[in-house]
Amino acid sequence: MTNFLHFMYRILALTSLHLCSYLPLVAQQLHYTVNLNDRTNDTFKVTLEVDQLKADNNIYQFAATAPGTYQVMDIGRFVKNFKAFDTKGKEIKTEQITKNQWQLTTPKKIKKISYEVAETWDTPVEENDIYMMCGSSLEDDHALINGQTVFGYPQGMQDAPLKITLMHPERWQVGTALNKDPQGYYVAKDYDFVVDSPILLGRLSKATTEIKGCDVEIYTYSKTDKITSEQLLTAMSDMLEAAGEFLVALPVKRYTFLYHFEDKSAGAWEHSYSSEYVYKEEEWNEKLAKSITSTAAHEFFHIVTPLNIHSEIVKDFNFVTPTPSQHLWLYEGTTEWASDMMQLRGGLLSIDDFLKELAYKVIVDEKYFDKSYSLTKLSLTSYTKAGQKQYANIYFRGALVAGLLDIRLLELSNGERGLREVVNELARAYGAENAFPEERFFQVFTEMTYPEIMDFFNKYVKEAQPLPYKAYYEKLGIIYNPISEQQKKPSFTLDPNASTQQKQLRAIWMKNLQ
């Protein structure tokens, strides 16, 4: 009997070893702790606990840039007191070898890494200032964390799952798209997701609603409590409803708006499941409400582009070396166009106000930017100093080109399919996990639509040929009046003598087709 049992134990042991060789290895989880109770010297105190690093994890990387910023950040400039320790707390030698990289001499022995990283808002730098909405802030009553400004990662572990402990004053509230696990850690599937999920903490107000099955949360920091989340929600409700109709079905189940009102206005930054806004605090008024709603409409549409329509450059982001994508016309230009169109079609903008906004974009494009810069050139040079001077035109010329593309698609489809419909089709075809081919996307888009669209891309996206406002808007019974000696600024007006055909196409253009 003993021999038989011994034989069975051996069989079971061998079987277990055999099965283990086929079981997937569980990825190591990185555990970050940020001590926000200690806010001395305006620095975030960060520790990273690891189970066991490998030899090829011998570089600790901070971000050179981040998705959607199109600027050089070099977060390593803000880091100090970088140290590594073994299981007994003995310090292991590290060395900074580039702006954003620290060499770990014996990574296999490392159990903990600690460092301080200064907030970007109040830390002066000689060049490459970081946009406030993309940066970090640390004050007595609140903190703002954009993932790339606080967290780094060991080389080769950008895809590793991670959890975050936030140590903060008990009364502080936390606003973020990150979810908590049962143990109370904020969790993310990888480093990219943390960068894609900003965190606003502190003395915040909160409001919630639900749009087409999506839970919407608004968190607000207002320095002297002049603005609340409830006010913002009231102002934005109609826009959110219009966005739901424009997009047909929202591709996310939860979305978080983060608002910061203090001393300066700086703009907004989009993310897949949230967006973040920095405004100067003032008394709540109708003008401010309209401005915030318009900006929120743009940022909210980013749940489509680039969350559900993006190339591999966006999906597998390079935090080490800034790598531009040529498709900013889609990520930002189309989004800006959509933010205006969803408000027009939702009844939040009158046709007259829409046409005034269109004329404003034309004059900005023509007067303030280099006409030789195509949208492709603008995209590919966005990380350079020269390109940065032209970058803002993506919100003007980029939106104008998207508007013309919409009209061209409606014309070719006899009013059955515009840019909104094609974008929604692309979102369903690709989605958050599948990237389109960076180099073939113009061809992909053309194959989904009409051969004539490639000619459109060649002229108005790849090249910088004059945009055909007059010919295109005439199809809708809208007259374009360019700048002339008599007319100091361009204008778009409804043609009182428009034909029945023009009026019919205009009526289709002003509504959602699906």
LOMI-378161 format. One line per field, with one value per residue (C-alpha): x, y, z. Coordinates in nm, 4 decimals. Layout:
BEGIN
east X,...;
north Y,...;
up Z,...;
REM end
This chain:
BEGIN
east 0.0000,0.2823,0.4494,0.1196,0.0611,0.4188,0.3652,0.0401,0.2064,0.4768,0.2156,0.0249,0.3421,0.4510,0.1008,0.1001,0.4339,0.3103,-0.0077,0.1849,0.3925,0.0736,-0.0864,-0.0455,0.1922,0.0206,0.1598,0.3294,0.1186,0.2909,0.1765,0.2160,0.1519,0.1181,0.1382,-0.0789,-0.0828,0.2770,0.2600,0.5867,0.7970,0.5113,0.6246,0.4365,0.5964,0.5721,0.6731,0.6528,0.6512,0.7461,0.7603,1.0678,1.2098,1.4009,1.7365,1.5743,1.3668,1.6853,1.5606,1.2973,1.1185,0.9377,0.7245,0.8725,0.5190,0.1603,-0.1237,-0.3274,-0.0790,0.1377,0.4114,0.7432,0.7025,1.0215,0.8791,1.2229,1.3034,1.0700,1.2043,1.4421,1.5521,1.5120,1.6111,1.5731,1.5764,1.6005,1.3786,1.5790,1.5532,1.9129,1.9596,2.0572,2.2582,2.0696,2.1913,2.0100,2.1299,1.8954,1.6402,1.3702,1.5546,1.7182,1.9486,1.8710,2.2010,2.0655,1.6935,1.6432,1.7176,1.4804,1.1678,1.0815,1.1479,1.0808,1.1080,0.9642,0.8214,0.7446,0.4080,0.4268,0.1998,0.4299,0.7676,0.9476,1.1209,1.3443,1.1604,0.8706,0.6172,0.3529,-0.0083,-0.1852,-0.4659,-0.2003,0.0099,-0.0098,-0.0915,-0.0563,-0.2171,-0.3526,-0.7116,-0.6759,-0.4467,-0.4477,-0.2708,-0.2229,-0.0727,0.2359,0.3346,0.3531,0.4038,0.6807,0.7390,1.0222,1.1314,0.9408,0.6460,0.4358,0.1728,0.1840,-0.1356,-0.1096,-0.2849,-0.2624,-0.2957,-0.3816,-0.3056,-0.4988,-0.6877,-1.0026,-1.2398,-1.0999,-1.3166,-1.1656,-1.2801,-1.1425,-1.2453,-1.0298,-1.2241,-1.1531,-1.1041,-1.2598,-0.9485,-0.9859,-0.7001,-0.7472,-0.6656,-0.5640,-0.4864,-0.1590,0.0404,-0.1384,-0.4710,-0.3382,-0.2160,-0.5602,-0.7333,-0.6550,-0.7347,-0.8746,-0.8838,-0.9760,-1.2606,-1.4832,-1.8529,-2.0135,-2.3168,-2.4330,-2.6713,-2.7325,-2.7275,-2.8225,-2.6975,-2.3804,-2.3281,-2.1945,-2.0127,-1.8988,-1.6385,-1.5517,-1.2883,-1.3806,-1.1325,-1.3972,-1.7005,-1.8442,-1.9142,-2.0680,-2.1050,-2.4831,-2.4578,-2.2333,-2.4650,-2.7667,-2.5767,-2.4508,-2.7613,-2.9034,-2.5616,-2.5188,-2.8603,-2.7710,-2.4407,-2.6258,-2.8477,-2.5537,-2.3525,-2.6567,-2.5061,-2.2421,-1.9387,-1.8685,-2.0676,-1.9166,-1.7736,-1.6166,-1.5834,-1.3162,-1.3313,-1.0756,-1.1632,-0.8934,-0.6639,-0.6201,-0.7956,-0.5893,-0.8279,-0.9208,-0.7700,-0.9653,-0.9395,-1.1142,-1.3424,-1.3005,-1.1999,-1.0330,-1.0838,-0.8935,-1.0838,-1.0411,-1.2920,-1.5618,-1.9233,-2.1483,-2.3114,-2.4713,-2.1643,-1.9441,-2.2043,-2.2135,-1.8350,-1.8003,-2.0750,-1.9143,-1.5757,-1.7318,-1.9100,-1.5725,-1.4047,-1.6986,-1.6902,-1.3394,-1.5015,-1.5309,-1.2016,-0.9504,-1.0985,-1.2750,-1.0988,-0.7201,-0.4033,-0.1424,0.0625,-0.2095,-0.2918,0.0688,0.1872,0.5591,0.6271,1.0023,1.0223,0.7446,0.5986,0.3401,0.0393,-0.0643,-0.4319,-0.4880,-0.7454,-0.9526,-0.8723,-0.9083,-1.0459,-1.3382,-1.4056,-1.4254,-1.6600,-1.8761,-1.9019,-2.0596,-2.2763,-2.4215,-2.5239,-2.6774,-2.8699,-2.9700,-3.1182,-2.8547,-2.7133,-2.9250,-2.8252,-2.7201,-2.4932,-2.3506,-2.2661,-2.1042,-1.8853,-1.7979,-1.6915,-1.4848,-1.2914,-1.2265,-1.0833,-0.8605,-0.7272,-0.6569,-0.5143,-0.3153,-0.1613,0.0785,-0.1264,0.1474,0.0880,-0.1354,-0.3180,-0.0785,0.2269,0.0738,0.0267,0.3717,0.5505,0.3377,0.6260,0.8619,0.8829,0.7766,0.4883,0.3709,0.3193,0.0755,-0.0786,-0.3848,-0.5053,-0.6180,-0.9247,-0.9917,-0.8749,-0.9175,-1.2831,-1.3416,-1.2045,-1.4221,-1.7272,-1.6443,-1.5888,-1.9340,-2.0943,-1.9005,-2.0107,-2.3741,-2.3533,-2.1997,-2.4515,-2.7542,-2.8082,-2.7993,-2.4623,-2.2540,-1.9383,-2.1288,-2.2550,-1.9120,-1.7437,-1.9991,-1.9375,-1.5625,-1.6133,-1.8142,-1.5605,-1.2547,-1.3473,-1.1207,-0.9042,-0.8393,-0.6218,-0.6501,-0.3311,-0.1557,-0.0212,-0.3326,-0.6160,-0.6904,-0.7312,-0.9438,-1.1736,-1.2004,-1.2828,-1.5617,-1.7047,-1.6383,-1.3343,-1.3714,-1.2887,-0.9212,-0.8997,-1.0497,-0.7879,-0.5055,-0.6098,-0.7277,-0.5604,-0.2298,-0.1880,-0.2880,-0.4945,-0.7442,-1.0619,-1.3673,-1.6166,-1.8168,-1.8667,-1.9443,-2.1779,-2.3618,-2.4820,-2.6691,-2.8102,-2.5598,-2.3713,-2.0056,-1.8722,-1.4918,-1.2828,-1.2677,-1.2094,-1.5792,-1.6131,-1.3627,-1.4412,-1.5866,-1.9495,-2.1904,-2.5580,-2.8636,-2.9505,-3.3083,-3.3199,-3.1973,-3.3437,-3.5630,-3.2738,-3.0399,-3.2968,-3.3560,-2.9841,-2.9567,-3.2468,-3.0705,-2.7390,-2.9075,-3.0356,-2.9011,-2.9644,-2.9684;
north 0.0000,0.2370,0.1771,0.2380,0.5696,0.6742,0.5941,0.7993,1.0972,1.0938,1.0816,1.3709,1.5729,1.5189,1.6004,1.9237,2.0259,1.9435,2.1479,2.4394,2.4643,2.5433,2.7796,3.1509,3.3392,3.5968,3.9411,4.1109,4.3894,4.7169,4.8845,5.2620,5.4688,5.8473,6.0246,6.3346,6.3928,6.5093,6.8046,6.9710,7.1358,7.0998,6.7473,6.4210,6.1493,5.8243,5.4680,5.1670,4.8144,4.5259,4.1502,4.0870,4.2755,4.0978,4.1857,4.3589,4.5818,4.7730,5.1180,5.3225,5.5380,5.8705,6.0064,6.2232,6.3052,6.1788,6.0935,6.3912,6.6558,6.6799,6.8441,6.7446,6.7063,6.5400,6.4625,6.3515,6.7239,6.7336,6.4227,6.4215,6.1862,5.8809,5.5694,5.1917,4.9441,4.5696,4.3537,4.4545,4.8257,4.8561,5.1135,4.9845,5.2065,5.3959,5.6518,5.9033,5.8330,6.0538,6.3249,6.0663,5.7434,5.6045,5.3017,5.0265,4.8470,4.5203,4.5098,4.1532,4.2679,4.5656,4.5524,4.9226,5.2396,5.5841,5.9371,6.2861,6.4612,6.8318,6.9627,7.1144,7.4136,7.5967,7.4637,7.6943,7.5352,7.6909,7.5407,7.3122,7.4454,7.1825,7.2752,7.3227,7.0793,6.8175,6.8865,6.8448,7.0620,7.0102,7.2494,7.2493,7.1742,6.9801,6.8022,6.7302,6.4227,6.3486,6.0006,6.0760,6.3634,6.1433,5.7801,5.6101,5.2415,4.9875,4.9306,4.6433,4.6838,4.9467,4.6739,4.5511,4.5848,4.8201,4.9390,5.2741,5.3724,5.7402,5.8621,6.1862,6.3883,6.2092,6.4806,6.4894,6.3499,6.1721,6.2213,5.9858,5.7356,5.4727,5.2023,5.0609,4.6906,4.5191,4.6004,4.9734,5.0152,5.2180,4.9764,4.9986,4.7374,4.9117,5.2346,5.3772,5.3515,5.5430,5.8226,5.8154,5.8610,6.1894,6.2253,6.5349,6.5201,6.7557,6.9808,6.8905,6.9067,6.6226,6.5733,6.2722,6.1857,5.9091,5.9446,5.6511,5.3944,5.5895,5.7060,6.0619,6.2119,6.5719,6.6651,7.0304,7.2182,7.5869,7.7919,8.0069,7.7869,8.0126,7.7202,7.3830,7.0542,7.0913,7.4207,7.2572,6.9608,7.1882,7.3830,7.0697,6.8476,6.9442,6.9078,6.5607,6.4583,6.5969,6.4075,6.0875,6.1358,6.2308,5.9243,5.6903,5.4654,5.5797,5.3491,5.3853,5.2898,5.5562,5.9007,6.1544,6.5322,6.6978,7.0775,7.3043,7.6719,7.8909,8.1662,8.0924,7.9522,7.7026,7.4783,7.1133,6.7697,6.4737,6.1137,5.7907,5.7834,6.1333,6.4903,6.7603,7.1385,7.4341,7.7646,8.0933,8.1133,8.3789,8.4301,8.1808,8.3403,8.2474,8.3322,8.1050,7.8279,7.8426,7.8435,7.5436,7.3543,7.4147,7.2920,6.9918,6.8980,6.8753,6.6747,6.4381,6.3444,6.2084,5.8911,5.8182,5.9615,5.8527,5.6009,5.3917,5.5092,5.5306,5.4032,5.1806,5.4911,5.5929,5.2397,5.1422,5.4806,5.5575,5.7387,5.7308,5.9060,6.1401,5.9836,6.1873,6.0477,6.2037,6.1721,6.4707,6.5811,6.2882,6.3001,6.6765,6.8322,6.5928,6.6167,6.9985,6.9764,6.7211,6.9351,7.2151,6.9869,6.7973,7.1293,7.2520,6.9287,6.9173,7.2658,7.4194,7.6364,7.8308,7.8108,8.1775,8.1176,7.8065,8.0016,8.2782,8.0162,7.8782,8.2246,8.2771,7.9570,8.0699,8.4063,8.2541,7.9957,8.2545,8.5348,8.3683,8.0508,7.9494,7.8585,7.6212,7.3876,7.1012,6.9108,6.6213,6.8459,7.0063,6.6612,6.5269,6.8378,6.8789,6.7926,7.0516,7.4196,7.5242,7.2786,7.3936,7.7439,7.5972,7.3288,7.5249,7.5441,7.1830,7.3231,7.5683,7.4355,7.0802,7.1435,7.3316,7.0404,6.7943,7.0110,7.0063,6.6291,6.5901,6.7847,6.5851,6.2543,6.3678,6.4734,6.1452,5.9375,6.1408,6.2576,5.9119,5.9118,6.1964,6.2148,6.1370,5.8103,5.7087,5.7916,5.5806,5.2944,5.3225,5.3162,4.9954,4.8417,4.9111,4.9939,5.0578,4.7458,4.7450,5.0030,5.1122,5.1090,5.4467,5.4419,5.3067,5.4888,5.7273,5.4208,5.2438,5.5457,5.5743,5.2050,5.2462,5.5419,5.6594,5.6782,6.0568,6.0894,6.0063,6.3135,6.5157,6.3827,6.4511,6.8147,6.9254,6.6983,6.5870,6.9120,7.2650,7.3657,7.6523,7.5169,7.5253,7.6927,7.8618,7.5537,7.3178,7.5343,7.6380,7.2768,7.3498,7.6824,7.8725,8.1686,8.2165,8.5727,8.5813,8.8663,9.1513,9.5263,9.5744,9.2952,9.2979,8.9475,8.6340,8.5362,8.2512,8.3363,8.1411,8.1936,8.3268,8.2034,7.8502,7.5812,7.3018,7.0587,7.2802,7.3207,6.9462,6.8691,7.1417,6.9899,6.6515,6.8123,6.9611,6.6312,6.2972,6.0394,5.7184;
up 0.0000,0.0847,-0.2500,-0.4295,-0.2484,-0.3177,-0.6847,-0.6919,-0.5216,-0.7871,-1.0639,-0.9081,-0.8620,-1.2206,-1.3433,-1.1413,-1.2857,-1.6336,-1.5841,-1.4359,-1.7489,-1.9427,-1.6916,-1.7761,-1.5491,-1.3298,-1.4095,-1.1172,-0.9709,-0.8920,-0.5699,-0.5486,-0.2372,-0.2535,0.0823,0.0476,0.4226,0.3922,0.1507,0.2526,-0.0186,-0.2688,-0.3536,-0.3891,-0.1753,-0.3701,-0.2901,-0.5188,-0.3748,-0.6031,-0.5513,-0.7599,-1.0533,-1.3270,-1.4778,-1.7742,-1.5397,-1.4609,-1.5709,-1.3897,-1.6465,-1.6034,-1.8867,-2.1606,-2.2782,-2.2507,-2.4912,-2.6055,-2.4867,-2.7995,-2.5940,-2.4366,-2.0584,-1.9267,-1.5835,-1.4651,-1.4248,-1.1247,-0.9452,-0.6479,-0.3670,-0.5887,-0.3884,-0.3982,-0.1069,-0.0552,0.1694,0.4795,0.4059,0.2878,0.0136,-0.3304,-0.5621,-0.8350,-1.0876,-1.3082,-1.6630,-1.8707,-1.7963,-1.7363,-1.6493,-1.3352,-1.3540,-1.1000,-1.0385,-0.8945,-0.9746,-0.8480,-0.4913,-0.4971,-0.2840,-0.2668,-0.4674,-0.3243,-0.4604,-0.4402,-0.7443,-0.7419,-0.8502,-1.1990,-1.1381,-0.8965,-1.0086,-1.2557,-1.5556,-1.8223,-2.1193,-2.2118,-1.9631,-1.8922,-1.9584,-1.6253,-1.7097,-1.7892,-1.4807,-1.1041,-0.8043,-0.4297,-0.1827,0.1729,0.0722,-0.2547,-0.4973,-0.8688,-1.0037,-1.3690,-1.3742,-1.5813,-1.3477,-1.0368,-1.1406,-1.3321,-1.4052,-1.4310,-1.7880,-1.9462,-1.7054,-1.8812,-1.9260,-1.5650,-1.3573,-1.0647,-0.7537,-0.5781,-0.2144,-0.1648,0.1862,0.2345,0.4965,0.6107,0.4903,0.1384,-0.1389,-0.4382,-0.7958,-1.0620,-1.3275,-1.1543,-0.9717,-0.6269,-0.5590,-0.2517,-0.0474,-0.1156,-0.3640,-0.6804,-0.9609,-1.3249,-1.5857,-1.6799,-1.6671,-1.9725,-1.7907,-1.4900,-1.7176,-1.8804,-1.5423,-1.3628,-0.9930,-0.8217,-0.4419,-0.1632,-0.0610,-0.3549,-0.4373,-0.6319,-0.8589,-1.0606,-1.3415,-1.5955,-1.9764,-2.2003,-1.9509,-1.8648,-1.5052,-1.5186,-1.2178,-1.1695,-0.9067,-0.8482,-0.6546,-0.6204,-0.4164,-0.2445,-0.3162,-0.5861,-0.8202,-0.7380,-0.9217,-0.9137,-1.1042,-1.3614,-1.4011,-1.4552,-1.7216,-1.8977,-1.8842,-2.2243,-2.3863,-2.2379,-2.3690,-2.7129,-2.7044,-2.6238,-2.9295,-3.1532,-3.0544,-3.0608,-2.7907,-2.5441,-2.5518,-2.1778,-1.8684,-1.6430,-1.7125,-1.4745,-1.5150,-1.2966,-1.2536,-1.0906,-1.0286,-0.8805,-1.0129,-1.3841,-1.6874,-1.8815,-2.0770,-2.0655,-2.1265,-2.2567,-2.1423,-2.2301,-1.9252,-1.7859,-1.8655,-1.6623,-1.6685,-1.5250,-1.5051,-1.3245,-1.0422,-1.0809,-0.9889,-1.1655,-1.4711,-1.8029,-2.0107,-1.7995,-1.8145,-2.1962,-2.2221,-1.9923,-2.1745,-2.5126,-2.3913,-2.2169,-2.5404,-2.7128,-2.4377,-2.3917,-2.7615,-2.7095,-2.5784,-2.9523,-3.0782,-2.9707,-2.7190,-2.9818,-3.2981,-3.2768,-3.4404,-3.2837,-3.1945,-2.9504,-2.8325,-2.7575,-2.6422,-2.6315,-2.3014,-2.3638,-2.7014,-2.8229,-3.1369,-3.3332,-3.5164,-3.8476,-3.7569,-3.5288,-3.7880,-3.6599,-3.2871,-3.2393,-3.5590,-3.5952,-3.2219,-3.2343,-3.5344,-3.3545,-3.0391,-3.2449,-3.4585,-3.1629,-3.0094,-3.3369,-3.3883,-3.0229,-3.0362,-2.8070,-3.0869,-3.3342,-3.6997,-3.6857,-3.3867,-3.5509,-3.8669,-3.6585,-3.4903,-3.8346,-3.9543,-3.6398,-3.7079,-4.0670,-3.9678,-3.6985,-3.9438,-4.2119,-3.9977,-3.7219,-3.8633,-4.1388,-4.4475,-4.5695,-4.2750,-4.3801,-4.1087,-4.1613,-4.1253,-3.8173,-3.6672,-3.7443,-3.6144,-3.3023,-3.0664,-3.2204,-3.1279,-3.4779,-3.4753,-3.1330,-3.2757,-3.5294,-3.3081,-3.1905,-3.5511,-3.5220,-3.3406,-3.6232,-3.9594,-3.8292,-3.7455,-4.0720,-4.2759,-4.0826,-4.1618,-4.5316,-4.5183,-4.3635,-4.6495,-4.9105,-4.7576,-4.7482,-5.1108,-5.2286,-5.0296,-5.1429,-4.7877,-4.6284,-4.4536,-4.3160,-4.1049,-3.7843,-3.9287,-4.0617,-3.7279,-3.5406,-3.7871,-3.7296,-3.3527,-3.3813,-3.6221,-3.4033,-3.0443,-2.7489,-2.7894,-3.1658,-3.3389,-3.6998,-3.9128,-3.8816,-4.2370,-4.4094,-4.2380,-4.5261,-4.7464,-4.4828,-4.4534,-4.8326,-4.8734,-4.6156,-4.8050,-5.1629,-5.3973,-5.4189,-5.0499,-5.1137,-5.3354,-5.0483,-4.8061,-5.0499,-5.1041,-4.7620,-4.5055,-4.6569,-4.8487,-4.7522,-5.0527,-4.9989,-4.8424,-5.0741,-4.8379,-5.1115,-5.3298,-5.0406,-4.8310,-5.1434,-5.1610,-4.8336,-4.9470,-4.7335,-4.8799,-4.7921,-4.8059,-4.7783,-4.6412,-4.8928,-4.9046,-4.8395,-4.5831,-4.2983,-4.1792,-4.3397,-4.2939,-4.3644,-4.4222,-4.5259,-4.8931,-4.9169,-5.2756,-5.2031,-5.4261,-5.2962,-5.3394,-5.1367,-4.8587,-4.8474,-4.8084,-4.5431,-4.3502,-4.3593,-4.2552,-3.9483,-3.8094,-3.6911,-3.9625,-3.7573;
REM end
